[in-house]
Amino acid sequence: MQVTPLFHRPPRADTAAEPYPAQKAVRYDPRQDGTSVRAFEKSERGKQLMTQYRAGIGKLKAFLHEHPSATSQQSADALDVFRSRVEAGIDGHFSTQIARLYGEGKASLDALCVAMADEAIPLSTRMEIIENLAEGLLVCSEGTTSNLIMAVQDMNLAKGLHSHARKTWENMLDQAVRDFSQSKHGRVEHYAGNEIHYVNGYRNFLADEFKVAERSDSFVDQQAVSNHAEEAAGFVRARVNPEQLVSHLAETCLSEIHEHFREHLGRPLTLETAFKLRTEYENNVEAGLQSRFGPIPGMVVISEHEPTGDEDAPYSIVMNPALLMRSIAKNMKTQGLLEKEKFAAIDTASTEEGNRKIKQITDGAFYVKETTTEGEAGYRDVRVSDLPADGEWSSALLMNALTVTKDPEELRSLDPERVWALIRSSAEQGGASWQATLMHPALQRYRAASPAIESFLVNKAVEEVDNLPEAERPAAVAKSLMAGDTATASWLATLPMPSSWVDANKNTLLHHAVAAGADSLVSMLMTPALLETTNARGDTPLLHAARYGRTTTVHQLLQAKADIGKSNQKGETALYLAVQAGDAASVGVLVQASLQNAKARSMLNAASRTGRTPLMVAAASGQTAIVKMLHSAGANVNAYSSDGTTALHEAARHGRMDCARMLLDARADPKAFTGILHGGVTPLMEALDRGHYEMAALLAPKSNLSQPDWDMNGALARAVNQKNMRAAEFLIGAGARVKGSLIGANPLRNAAITGQPEMVDLLLKSGGKPDEGDIIAAAGRGHTAALELLLDANPREYLVSIHRKPFQEAVSNGHVETVDALLRRNAPKDLRWKPTEDDHTSPVVYAAANGHADMVELLLRRKICGVEDRAFNGDTALVMAAAKGHTAVVKLLLQAGAREGLEQARRIARSEGHPEVLELLAAFQKTEGATRPREPRTGS
């Protein structure tokens, strides 16, 4: 496959449909033009619309004449007929639908005129759409408008595949470059933070070859990229090419089809069901796929050409991507994105119905085209029975056929010698090992088709390993075990090999056998010495068996006197690992063994290095049967980990209701709290923090609702801090104290501080009594809505006085809306500030000092303060603003008539280094001096 230059040209973005250079496109709109179509036709806009209709149809005809075909003249004639029918207006052929033609129809015509010139759409596609449309314009009035709309949709869809394919190409390139970068630089320190720079460097090196835009990045390590650039190019070429692109698109398309029709996958379908599913596909799926992959026919998705083994149900859902690759590649060729070359026919045979060809799409993708004597064609996957008996087959073709073929009789017809050649070829070509290939689902199905086939392939495997040096044989056995092929591994292990072998992770062959659950091989390999060997994690074979949930093997190893109490480097025992694996059967075996061994009994409460016990692990994962088993055996329900977590914390945190009930019945402490570094939270707090309200309802009656965490917040105060209304409502309903306590934070105060009007309202209605501290907290932070609620609940006049802290805090912090609210509640006599014994500094001084010009303006405009009011030390607002460099406030005060302390303000602005303020004051003094009348001199 080869992409064309058009593929690498970015699709043009949709533009507004304005195909008439000298004027804006006109479309009929009843909201603008009135409901009378006849009146619209006589209007200037109506006449302009008709002129544009003629011009638009003329453009379509001109396009057809520029690109003549066998039917272009016939199409042009059809367009003339359509024009004359439109010109006849409301009294003509389209009378019942003329409003739609003037509206939606005209908009579609405008869009077509623009799309005709869009070179991102292949010329052949544009011609086909216009010619089909011309024929569709001669139908009934309603059908004509619909055909216009659908023509535009077809034009847009033609660009959709191009856009999606380009985006997929870029994504594939980025992923390939990222994979290469990780393989080369992943171990470099701070790689995660610098990955993007490596990726950009390799991408920029490959940008010309893969026709993508470079990315500006000054942090690229050019030397590192240069050292591996050619290797990166080879790596990426193998993963980003037209074949891989089409394959990727087909896989994505197939996964969406399977997701939609998953309940019907792998099932024979009757004609009735197939018809229903095709209708479902056409109505709900096809358009979405077409917008990204081009047309995918329903007969490809629900096929009658794949054998189902059921004469009454001959249909099935497409299962493999090959036929979708064919459709997508064909669509890309039609749109000029791939070179137009036919798929190669690698085998042709005559059949009773006609002929059959095996065709190749890519190196690993094939399909069969069957043609009847009448010329009807059908497409399906390649099966084993299609393979030419005397021909040469590629490994890819054979694997393709094996993957598709399900019939055991058909599989038995295949010579196992040729299959073994495929298996060896796969390994030699650098693909999967032959051990892994033997366990491919297609090969497992082939092996199960006949004992003779299984025996032949296992014997071949034994011959293969027998030819290896003895030192290399254990690794071959381990590969079979890792592939899950315990039967073959058991035969291979009968060959002479060293028992001391270990892999890179220090796993012995016994470790591999227990992980695979190969019990017969475990029996063969077990020796006292191997039972005690540990791998890199510190797992003995018993620990390894428990980790992988191999119950029979665990029992087998215990019978052989494996040490039940041994732990690995993380402090995990066999019991801990079995619980972690969720293997209740192994847990039962280990618990029973521990009860019969006094030394092993401590394993029930043995904690890992993090302090977690098996019971905590079971509670966290909701393993009720295991929780019950461990408790019955004597596990401590109130043991705590290094962070103070108990099993009940774990159950509450993860919403494990049954486990929590079981633990509470076993007297687990609901008041337990975690350590200081982990917040000091209780199980109830854990449940509420994660929204487990059913769990909270279970724990609340047994918990101390006022118990504070390490930040002195009780459960209700935590809910307030988290702005969790539902949790707050729940806790109040459960009886939590709204007023807080001597040792806990005040929920109402927290709500005031965080400005939650709804929460404040809830707490007040639930018995909360606000004090001045609550009101100061809301006022000082500008939470006006919360403040209003608090003042309504505590309407004492002194709280809103301009001499009290709430007002002062709001002023100092510049909360104009809040100050306004407080002033509205003041008695008229209080609305002029005067110094008192307790209040020596004017509010305007606070506002000026903090640079709140809006607040200064409010206080002066409302005459709350005077412009010359002072602080307790005698400084005016002007001096304070100048000292802090608040130029806007200084200007405002000067305009309001501030004069006292002018010289002091200049001196302090100079000493504090505020040149803008100094310049403003100097200019003002100069202007003021020039306009002020001079006093007459008096003699001495």
Buried (B, 14 or more C-beta within 10 A) or exposed (E): BEBBEBBEBEBBEEEEBEBBEEEEBBBBEEEEBEEEBEEBBEEEBBEBBBEBBEBBBEBBBEBBEEEEEEBBEEBBEBBEEBBEBBEEBBEEBBEEBBBBBBBBBBBBBBBBBBBBEBEBBBEEBBBBBBBBBBEBBBEEBEEBBBBBBBBBBBBBBBBBBBBBBBEBBBEBBBBBBBBBBBEBBEEBEEEEEBBBBBBBBBBBBBBEEBBBEEBEBEEBBEEBBEEBBEEBBEBBBEBBBBBBBBBBBBEBBBEBBBEBBEEBEEBBBEEEBBEEBBEBBEEEBBEEBBBBBBBBBBBBBBBBBBBBEEEEBBBBBBBBBBBBBBBBBBBBBBBBBBEEEEBEEBBEEEEEEBEBBBBBBBEBBBBBBBBEEEEEEBBBBBBBBBBEEEEEBBBBBBBBBBBBBBBEEBBBEBEBEEBBBBBBBBBEEEEBBBBBBBBBEBBBBBBEBBEEBBEBBBEBBBEBBEEBEEEEBBBBBBBBBBBBBBBBBBBBBEBEBEEEBBBEEBBBBBBBBBBBBBBEBBEBBBEEEBBEBBBEBBBBBBBBBBBBBBBBBBBBBBEBEBBBBBBBEEBBBBBBBBBBBBBBBBBBBBBBBBBEEEEBBEBBBBBBEEBBBBBBBBBBBBBBBBBBBBBEBEBBBBBBBBBBBBBBBBBBBBBBBBBBBBBBEBEBBBEBBBBEEBBBBBBBBBBBBBEBBEBBBBBBEBBEBBBBBBEBBBBBBBBBBBBBBEBBBBBBEBEBBBBBBEEBBBBBBBBBBBBBBBBBBBBBEBEBEBBBEBBBBBBBBBBBBBBBBBBEBBEEEEBBBBBBBBBBBBBBBBBBEBBEBBBEBBEEEBEEBEEEEEBEBBBBBBBBBBBBBBBBBBBBEEEBBBBBBBBEEEBBBBBBBBBBBBBBBBBBBBEBEBEBBBEBBBBBBBEEEBEBBBEBBEEBBEEEEEEEEEEEEEEE
